[in-house]
Amino acid sequence: MSLFESQSEDRQSGEQGRCLQANNREFNTLFEYPNNTIKTSKYNVFNFLPLNLFEQFQRLANAYFLILLFLQLIPQISSLAWYTTVIPLMVVLSITAVKDAIDDLKRHQNDNQVNNRSVLVLMNGRMKEDKWMNIQVGDIVKVENNQPVTADMLLLSSSEPYSLAYIETAELDGETNLKVKQAISVTSDMEDNLKLLSAFDGEVRCESPNNKLDKFTGTLTYKGKNYILDHDKLLLRGCIIRNTDWCYGLVIYTGPDTKLMQNCGKSTFKRTHIDHLMNVLVVWIFLFLGSMCFILAIGHGIWENKKGYYFQNFLPWKEYVSSSVVSAILIFWSYFIILNTMVPISLYVSVEIIRLGNSYYINWDRKMFYAPKNTAAQARTTTLNEELGQVKYVFSDKTGTLTQNIMVFKKCSINGTFYGDIYDKNGQRLEVSEKTEKVDFSYNKLADPKFSFYDQTLVEAVKTGDGWVHLFFLSLSLCHTVMSEEKVEGKLVYQAQSPDEGALVTAARNFGFVFRSRTSETIMVVEMGETKVYQLLAILDFNNVRKRMSVIVRTPEGRVMLFCKGADTILCQRLHPSCRSLGDVTMEHLDDFAIEGLRTLMVAYRELDNAFFQAWSKKHSEACLSLENRENKISNVCEEIEKDLMLLGATAIEDKLQDGVPETIITLNKAKIKMWVLTGDKQETAVNIAYACNIFEDEMDEMFIVEGKDDETIRQELRSARAKMKPESLLESDPVNTYLTTKPKMPFKIPEEVPNGNYGLVINGYSLVGNKELQLCSLLPRNFFLRSNPLLGNFKTLFLFHESPYSPSLQVPLLDRHLA
């Protein structure tokens, strides 16, 4: 069934998806997809005045003076001229409006600059230069090296071999390492042939627009065949093309539908704690003013009733005053007008001026100037600056935030043998220094000269042909998604999406198992000088749920092999029973690696029966082509084959701390700011890094570890920790105990408490999964966290690590978005 025939059916069934056809604007316009214009500004010429005034009158002082103005227009109670209120109110509103207009004007200028960028689009068989905002769904555009991607688009072809494209995603996820995308083979053959590209009429069915940067599900129908589409073939708006001369893409999502804009959210009016405080103060001043006016009005009524009534010949009442009560009511509002100066409208102007000045101080701060990139601090808003001084909690990821995200292969365990340490003649372990002799890799012409290793025994094992060592490094050279460039003969450059993978493939390269190149169907490896080509049968991708990656290849000898690497907590559950004793030894080595703060992975393999693989491959293909619950179906199919694995060993990688991290955290501690860190490492690694960063200190009174797997155990662990921090918390009168006992439906605000000492907390991933409240708390802001689980409000430091196989909710990008 063609896309044209399915259009009406989709609408009738209410299916939430996207249908489009390449090079067919007439058809794609039927779905009324938005154009590629983006809008981040809040105001326009028509809504600026009403919207800005509405926002400003949310400040109670402004609302008060507006009411006062209306009262002054009533001649019976007005004791002052109306312009005495209008002029100061207009000055205050104008100053704030001008500041808001300038901020929004900058947004308009940025929007116009982006919307009017030029891009090459394929029209009528020729490349035509057009503006970004005119691009529509279904267009084919050309993006050149170092240019930003115009819209979310399907990669069709590129200048690189096998239609690879290298992109930088710093604007999307903050990561500076290049990621690799690859077009499907059916479109990569078109290359830059405009005739073939113009004739391309592929039909795409995919998911509706969403904000998930790492997920995309769809199918391409071309010449009667269906092809799987996933996020590895999608170029997102906000990415920049690197090391790729040109690439062509089919536009899938435009403008507000792109994943970048889906993550931006709607621009809202932000009010600081100072704004809230001033509103509260104004309410109290207003109540005091009201009480004063009421007392004065009562006094006036009493005087008029007892004395003023008899003085009407000298002080006659107005014709609208019929009694002393009416006179008192009117005089109440007169005093309300006369005493208006009690409400400090000028305070708002003073605060706005202070904010503006403070933003310039931030911009001029020399200590915040980053010399390597000649970049100064920039206050992008004048509204929220004072909030910086009120931060109580800092949430942080570990990798790439506290660490450099530069991975170095340090140690490994192969078939129960530990490699990586060096010893003297007396068997004493030596520390590595600049004078330590490095392993000589001159025997390997393709070795990376920058790679350093110090244990000679591992090289000797490779040279003597140790089968387990060879199989271990063969696994590292095959089980990855790294792409290889060789622009100069013998000089390989690896482009890895993950620095861990780059470090492991580089290690295998130096020890004689050189990953040379790959296509969508083959992987070429130079094994100890001999070139071999492996047929790539399947890649089972790594994700936060699986915590492992596998490849299935056919060796030159015709054997079908599965190689797998992943977290030890995952792979240990999938090992063959015969590996139990080897697994115990390897786990001891992994614990040693973790104590040193090294990142660890376990490596295993399995030889597959050809008939079994063929049956599994059919199931895998069906799951990959499914548009509904594709990820779950693929995961279930992978579970069938990733079992009864034979253990090869484990790797240990070092990721050094960034310069100045310990000093920065000490400064935060001095400011009484509490630190939360999320990491996927083993518990021992997490604790070691915490001490190295000064998140944990040797002088701490105690460190608590939460590792229960059910709600009651976790609650008891937390209450026990709190009892040690504050012994008085055991009393029944303690508000937290009252909360836990009564479990009220209304949110509970935890009183500010100061623990009796310094404490740290480590929460195990299993506990985060086992306790729904903790699971939410790890991802939500502090106020929700304290309402959900009041036992954790007073820790100086919380160090979360999640090595659980069942924790899909613990995704660092989600945490980062909450903090942004």
Secondary structure, DSSP 8 states (H G I E B T S, - for coil): --HHHHHHHHHHHT--EEEEETT-HHHHGGGT---S-----S--TTTHHHHHHHHHTTSHHHHHHHHHHHHHT-TTT--S-THHHHHHHHHHHHHHHHHHHHHHHHHHHHHHHHHT-EEEEEETTEEEEEEGGG--TT-EEEEETT-B--SEEEEEEESSGGGEEEEE-HHHHS--S-EEEE--HHHHTTTT-HHHHHH---EEEEE---S-TT--EEEEEETTEEEEEEGGGEE-TT-EEES-SEEEEEEEE-GGGSHHHHTT--------HHHHHHHHHHHHHHHHHHHHHHHHHHHHHHHHHHTGGGGTTTS---TT--SHHHHHHHHHHHHHHHTGGGS-HHHHHHHHHHHHHHHHHHHH-GGG-BGGGTB------SSSGGGGGG--EEEEESTTTTEEEEEEEEEEEETTEEES-EE-TTS-EE---TTS-----TT-TT--TT-----HHHHHHHHTT-HHHHHHHHHHHHSS--EEEEEETTEEEEE-SSHHHHHHHHHHHHTTEEEEEE-SSEEEEEETTEEEEEEEEEEE---TTT-EEEEEEE-TTS-EEEEEEE-HHHHGGGB-GGGHHHHHHHHHHHHHHHHTT-EEEEEEEEEE-HHHHHHHHHHHHHHHH-SSSHHHHHHHHHHHHS-SBEEEEEEEEEEEE-TTHHHHHHHHHHTT-EEEEEE-S-HHHHHHHHHHTTSS-TT-SEEEEE--SSHHHHHHHHHHHHHHH-GGGGSTT-HHHHHHHH--SS---------SS-EEEEE-HHHHHH-HHHHHHTTS-HHHHHHH-GGGTT-SEEEEE---TT-TT--HHHHHHHH-
